Amino acid sequence: PVATTSAVTNTAPTPAASPAATPSNTSSTSSWPVTYQVTLSLELPPAPPTAKRPERPFVAIWVEDAGGKPIRTISVWGIKPRYLAELSNWWRFARDQAQLISNTTRATRPAGKYQVTWDGLDDEGKPAARGTYTVVLEVAREFGSHETHRGTIECGGLSAQGTIPGATEFLECPITYGPPST
């Protein structure tokens, strides 16, 4: 089985990556730089006070290549199989992949700030090529809204930044590409 190497931490947002050039530490110009990662900073606000029954939201985060093909599910927050289908866009391509579901699903999380990272590997554990990728964030809340938003990031030899616009269930999400910040 392929182990997931994405990470989720509940922390304050990291500062934006510097737009200055950062050299790659790999010899191939088409390979993902070994120490680079994509980091999505996600903030889930508390449920609105008018919410009928404020439940924790279900969340799916995945990466698509330039052609729109999902190449990596980074994380899914929701472990009860009957509710995974509520993440309908993610479920469309993941429903028949038991190993993927087992490797990426975790418990839902309360309101707060989180960081999710992608190490540049696809769902089969192979390195992604340099290029333009789309980070997709889908959030569904029982008795609440269902939203899917995207942010594009250029993953080349230099650090880069992108954004997923905010919505009802999450605030604006900065995306950074480059070496891990310390």
QUIZI-V641182 format. One line per field, one symbol per residue. ss: DSSP state (H for helix, E for strand, L for the rest). phi: phi as a letter, one per 40 degrees, with the letter a starting at -180 (. if undefined). burial: # if it has 16 or more other ideal C-beta (glycine too) atoms within 10 Angstrom, else .. A space follows every 10 residues. Layout:
ss->???
phi->???
burial->???
This chain:
ss->LLLLLLLEEL LLLLLLLLLL LLLLLLLLLL ELLLLEEEEE EEEELLLLLL LLLLLLLEEE EEEELLLLLE EEEEEEELLL HHHHLLLHHH HHHHLLLHHH HHHHEELLLL LEEEEEEELL ELLLLLELEL EEEEEEEEEE LLLLLEEEEE EEEEELLLLE EEEELLLLLL LLEEEEEEEL LL
phi->.cccbcbbbc acdccccccc cbccbbcccb ccddccabbb cbbccccdcc ccacccccbb babbcccgcc baccabbibc dccccccccc cdbbdcbdcc cccbcaccbc dibbbbbbcg ccccgccccc icbbcbbbbb bcgacbbbbb bbbcbbcbca baabccacca cdbcbbbicd cb
burial->...#.#.#.. ......#... .#.#.#.... .##..##### ####..#... ...#.##### #####....# ########.. ...#.##..# #..#.....# #.###..##. ...####### ###...#### ..######## #..#.##.#. #.#.###### ####....## #.#######. ..
